[in-house]
Amino acid sequence: MRITAIEHQTRKRRYEVRIDHVLLVTLSVEVFATANLRTGQEITPERVADLEQLQARHFAMSSAMRLLAYRQRSEKEMGTALQRRGVKPELLAETMARLREVRLLDDGEFARSYVDQRDRTSPRGRRLLRAELRSKGVTPQAADEPLAEIDEADAAYRAAAKRARTLSTLPYPDFQRRLGDFLLRRGFGYDTSRETVKRLWCELREESPEEAEAFSQ
């Protein structure tokens, strides 16, 4: 077997290596740079297989790095995404192990980052956050510590403050029902939701908690 042509496709950042005018092996710029190939070179089937394996390994890792550049991923999310990109099971396991080794995959850190981001941009209760993390493959043990740091009363207040202003012209029973349902959907417990509704009503109407409680009777 002989390499009969090598074409550099600059825009796609790859090389196409033609063998015996028939077989085509496509290599990334990075893999080609280490392969030491040239036109006219003799090449064995075993060497071709090695190059294809190197390219598959490079594709798997570079795909993972592109995914992580966009946002942090749980192990389940990463595994699913790489499978969708055609990474074979044995190479998937190798890639995942390497990512764990260099701490680019860590479900504990993922859970902490996820909870922090949610709390800053879209506050919600521990119940809903736990369900969201579970759907991403995060174990209860990995989720426990970051969830324990959530101040649910504060999170509920921040979650409901804007919505409360849009409901402020309603009678208290309607205000209580609609804002309370909103908080329950956000994963907050009944007691937290009830106290948050009362607090926001009092602030908007400049009433005492006792007055708000009287409205709810």
Secondary structure as the mmCIF struct_conf table of DSSP 4:
data_model
#
loop_
_struct_conf.conf_type_id
_struct_conf.id
_struct_conf.beg_label_comp_id
_struct_conf.beg_label_asym_id
_struct_conf.beg_label_seq_id
_struct_conf.end_label_comp_id
_struct_conf.end_label_asym_id
_struct_conf.end_label_seq_id
STRN STRN1 ARG A 2 ARG A 2
STRN STRN2 ILE A 3 GLN A 9
TURN_TY1_P TURN_TY1_P1 THR A 10 ARG A 13
STRN STRN3 ARG A 14 ILE A 19
TURN_TY1_P TURN_TY1_P2 ASP A 20 VAL A 22
STRN STRN4 LEU A 23 SER A 28
HELX_RH_AL_P HELX_RH_AL_P1 VAL A 29 ALA A 35
TURN_TY1_P TURN_TY1_P3 THR A 39 GLY A 40
STRN STRN5 GLU A 42 GLU A 42
HELX_RH_AL_P HELX_RH_AL_P2 PRO A 45 TYR A 70
BEND BEND1 ARG A 71 ARG A 71
HELX_RH_AL_P HELX_RH_AL_P3 GLU A 75 ARG A 84
TURN_TY1_P TURN_TY1_P4 ARG A 85 GLY A 86
HELX_RH_AL_P HELX_RH_AL_P4 PRO A 89 GLU A 101
TURN_TY1_P TURN_TY1_P5 VAL A 102 ARG A 103
BEND BEND2 LEU A 104 LEU A 104
HELX_RH_AL_P HELX_RH_AL_P5 ASP A 107 THR A 121
BEND BEND3 SER A 122 SER A 122
HELX_RH_AL_P HELX_RH_AL_P6 ARG A 126 SER A 135
TURN_TY1_P TURN_TY1_P6 LYS A 136 GLY A 137
HELX_RH_AL_P HELX_RH_AL_P7 PRO A 140 ALA A 148
TURN_TY1_P TURN_TY1_P7 GLU A 149 GLU A 149
HELX_RH_AL_P HELX_RH_AL_P8 GLU A 152 THR A 166
TURN_TY1_P TURN_TY1_P8 LEU A 167 THR A 169
BEND BEND4 LEU A 170 LEU A 170
HELX_RH_AL_P HELX_RH_AL_P9 TYR A 172 ARG A 185
TURN_TY1_P TURN_TY1_P9 ARG A 186 GLY A 187
HELX_RH_AL_P HELX_RH_AL_P10 TYR A 190 ARG A 205
TURN_TY1_P TURN_TY1_P10 GLU A 206 GLU A 206
HELX_RH_AL_P HELX_RH_AL_P11 PRO A 209 SER A 216
#
